[in-house]
Amino acid sequence: MQKTRFTIFYDSLNLLFLGFLKSSWRDKSFNLLSILLGYFLFANFITKFISEGKNELLMIPVIIILFEVIIRMKPQRNSNIYLIWMLLDKIRIGAVYALILEAFKLGS
Protein backbone atom coordinates (compact mmCIF):
# COMPACT_ATOMS: atom_id res chain seq x y z
CA MET A 1 0.00 0.00 0.00
CA GLN A 2 1.27 3.44 -0.85
CA LYS A 3 1.96 6.05 1.79
CA THR A 4 -0.54 8.68 0.78
CA ARG A 5 -1.65 11.53 2.99
CA PHE A 6 -4.85 9.68 3.75
CA THR A 7 -3.08 6.50 4.88
CA ILE A 8 -0.71 8.53 7.06
CA PHE A 9 -3.72 10.33 8.57
CA TYR A 10 -5.54 7.01 9.05
CA ASP A 11 -2.50 5.42 10.71
CA SER A 12 -2.07 8.37 13.05
CA LEU A 13 -5.75 8.24 14.08
CA ASN A 14 -5.47 4.49 14.59
CA LEU A 15 -2.42 4.98 16.78
CA LEU A 16 -4.15 7.76 18.72
CA PHE A 17 -7.35 5.87 19.49
CA LEU A 18 -6.17 2.26 19.53
CA GLY A 19 -2.49 2.72 20.39
CA PHE A 20 -2.98 1.33 23.88
CA LEU A 21 -3.66 -2.10 22.35
CA LYS A 22 -0.12 -2.21 20.94
CA SER A 23 1.58 -1.51 24.26
CA SER A 24 3.03 -4.24 26.46
CA TRP A 25 1.32 -5.75 29.47
CA ARG A 26 3.77 -3.94 31.71
CA ASP A 27 2.70 -0.58 30.34
CA LYS A 28 -0.99 -1.44 30.47
CA SER A 29 -0.81 -2.62 34.07
CA PHE A 30 1.35 0.37 35.05
CA ASN A 31 -1.20 2.76 33.57
CA LEU A 32 -4.20 1.01 35.12
CA LEU A 33 -2.62 0.80 38.57
CA SER A 34 -1.59 4.46 38.42
CA ILE A 35 -5.11 5.56 37.51
CA LEU A 36 -6.64 3.42 40.27
CA LEU A 37 -4.07 4.71 42.78
CA GLY A 38 -4.94 8.29 41.86
CA TYR A 39 -8.63 7.56 42.21
CA PHE A 40 -8.17 5.86 45.59
CA LEU A 41 -5.92 8.55 47.04
CA PHE A 42 -7.96 11.47 45.82
CA ALA A 43 -11.34 9.94 46.76
CA ASN A 44 -10.09 9.55 50.31
CA PHE A 45 -8.56 13.04 50.22
CA ILE A 46 -11.84 14.60 49.07
CA THR A 47 -13.87 12.68 51.64
CA LYS A 48 -11.58 13.81 54.44
CA PHE A 49 -11.79 17.49 53.48
CA ILE A 50 -15.55 17.40 52.89
CA SER A 51 -16.17 15.85 56.30
CA GLU A 52 -13.92 18.38 58.07
CA GLY A 53 -15.18 21.45 56.23
CA LYS A 54 -11.92 23.37 56.77
CA ASN A 55 -9.53 24.90 54.22
CA GLU A 56 -11.72 23.97 51.24
CA LEU A 57 -11.26 27.36 49.63
CA LEU A 58 -7.50 27.12 50.01
CA MET A 59 -7.06 23.52 48.90
CA ILE A 60 -9.05 23.68 45.65
CA PRO A 61 -6.79 26.31 43.96
CA VAL A 62 -3.69 24.45 45.19
CA ILE A 63 -4.97 21.22 43.63
CA ILE A 64 -5.80 22.96 40.35
CA ILE A 65 -2.35 24.60 40.21
CA LEU A 66 -0.70 21.25 40.96
CA PHE A 67 -2.63 19.59 38.13
CA GLU A 68 -1.69 22.35 35.70
CA VAL A 69 1.99 22.08 36.64
CA ILE A 70 1.89 18.33 36.01
CA ILE A 71 0.32 18.88 32.60
CA ARG A 72 2.69 21.66 31.53
CA MET A 73 6.00 20.06 32.55
CA LYS A 74 5.82 17.13 30.13
CA PRO A 75 9.40 15.96 29.38
CA GLN A 76 10.69 14.42 26.17
CA ARG A 77 9.98 10.72 25.61
CA ASN A 78 13.64 9.74 25.85
CA SER A 79 14.14 11.64 29.11
CA ASN A 80 15.00 9.90 32.37
CA ILE A 81 12.02 11.35 34.21
CA TYR A 82 9.41 10.50 31.55
CA LEU A 83 8.29 7.38 33.44
CA ILE A 84 7.83 9.40 36.65
CA TRP A 85 5.88 12.02 34.73
CA MET A 86 3.66 9.30 33.23
CA LEU A 87 2.97 7.99 36.74
CA LEU A 88 2.02 11.48 37.97
CA ASP A 89 -0.11 12.12 34.91
CA LYS A 90 -2.06 8.89 35.33
CA ILE A 91 -2.53 9.62 39.04
CA ARG A 92 -3.83 13.05 38.00
CA ILE A 93 -6.32 11.41 35.62
CA GLY A 94 -7.55 9.13 38.41
CA ALA A 95 -7.84 12.11 40.74
CA VAL A 96 -9.91 14.08 38.25
CA TYR A 97 -12.16 11.04 37.80
CA ALA A 98 -12.61 10.82 41.59
CA LEU A 99 -13.38 14.54 41.76
CA ILE A 100 -16.04 14.30 39.05
CA LEU A 101 -17.56 11.17 40.59
CA GLU A 102 -17.69 12.86 44.00
CA ALA A 103 -19.38 15.90 42.46
CA PHE A 104 -22.02 13.66 40.91
CA LYS A 105 -22.57 11.93 44.25
CA LEU A 106 -22.98 15.26 46.02
CA GLY A 107 -25.27 16.61 43.33
CA SER A 108 -27.71 13.72 43.45
C-alpha positions as CSV (number, residue, x, y, z in Angstrom):
1,M,0.0,0.0,0.0
2,Q,1.3,3.4,-0.9
3,K,2.0,6.1,1.8
4,T,-0.5,8.7,0.8
5,R,-1.6,11.5,3.0
6,F,-4.9,9.7,3.7
7,T,-3.1,6.5,4.9
8,I,-0.7,8.5,7.1
9,F,-3.7,10.3,8.6
10,Y,-5.5,7.0,9.0
11,D,-2.5,5.4,10.7
12,S,-2.1,8.4,13.1
13,L,-5.8,8.2,14.1
14,N,-5.5,4.5,14.6
15,L,-2.4,5.0,16.8
16,L,-4.1,7.8,18.7
17,F,-7.4,5.9,19.5
18,L,-6.2,2.3,19.5
19,G,-2.5,2.7,20.4
20,F,-3.0,1.3,23.9
21,L,-3.7,-2.1,22.3
22,K,-0.1,-2.2,20.9
23,S,1.6,-1.5,24.3
24,S,3.0,-4.2,26.5
25,W,1.3,-5.7,29.5
26,R,3.8,-3.9,31.7
27,D,2.7,-0.6,30.3
28,K,-1.0,-1.4,30.5
29,S,-0.8,-2.6,34.1
30,F,1.4,0.4,35.1
31,N,-1.2,2.8,33.6
32,L,-4.2,1.0,35.1
33,L,-2.6,0.8,38.6
34,S,-1.6,4.5,38.4
35,I,-5.1,5.6,37.5
36,L,-6.6,3.4,40.3
37,L,-4.1,4.7,42.8
38,G,-4.9,8.3,41.9
39,Y,-8.6,7.6,42.2
40,F,-8.2,5.9,45.6
41,L,-5.9,8.6,47.0
42,F,-8.0,11.5,45.8
43,A,-11.3,9.9,46.8
44,N,-10.1,9.5,50.3
45,F,-8.6,13.0,50.2
46,I,-11.8,14.6,49.1
47,T,-13.9,12.7,51.6
48,K,-11.6,13.8,54.4
49,F,-11.8,17.5,53.5
50,I,-15.5,17.4,52.9
51,S,-16.2,15.9,56.3
52,E,-13.9,18.4,58.1
53,G,-15.2,21.5,56.2
54,K,-11.9,23.4,56.8
55,N,-9.5,24.9,54.2
56,E,-11.7,24.0,51.2
57,L,-11.3,27.4,49.6
58,L,-7.5,27.1,50.0
59,M,-7.1,23.5,48.9
60,I,-9.1,23.7,45.6
61,P,-6.8,26.3,44.0
62,V,-3.7,24.4,45.2
63,I,-5.0,21.2,43.6
64,I,-5.8,23.0,40.4
65,I,-2.4,24.6,40.2
66,L,-0.7,21.2,41.0
67,F,-2.6,19.6,38.1
68,E,-1.7,22.4,35.7
69,V,2.0,22.1,36.6
70,I,1.9,18.3,36.0
71,I,0.3,18.9,32.6
72,R,2.7,21.7,31.5
73,M,6.0,20.1,32.5
74,K,5.8,17.1,30.1
75,P,9.4,16.0,29.4
76,Q,10.7,14.4,26.2
77,R,10.0,10.7,25.6
78,N,13.6,9.7,25.8
79,S,14.1,11.6,29.1
80,N,15.0,9.9,32.4
81,I,12.0,11.4,34.2
82,Y,9.4,10.5,31.6
83,L,8.3,7.4,33.4
84,I,7.8,9.4,36.6
85,W,5.9,12.0,34.7
86,M,3.7,9.3,33.2
87,L,3.0,8.0,36.7
88,L,2.0,11.5,38.0
89,D,-0.1,12.1,34.9
90,K,-2.1,8.9,35.3
91,I,-2.5,9.6,39.0
92,R,-3.8,13.1,38.0
93,I,-6.3,11.4,35.6
94,G,-7.5,9.1,38.4
95,A,-7.8,12.1,40.7
96,V,-9.9,14.1,38.2
97,Y,-12.2,11.0,37.8
98,A,-12.6,10.8,41.6
99,L,-13.4,14.5,41.8
100,I,-16.0,14.3,39.1
101,L,-17.6,11.2,40.6
102,E,-17.7,12.9,44.0
103,A,-19.4,15.9,42.5
104,F,-22.0,13.7,40.9
105,K,-22.6,11.9,44.2
106,L,-23.0,15.3,46.0
107,G,-25.3,16.6,43.3
108,S,-27.7,13.7,43.4
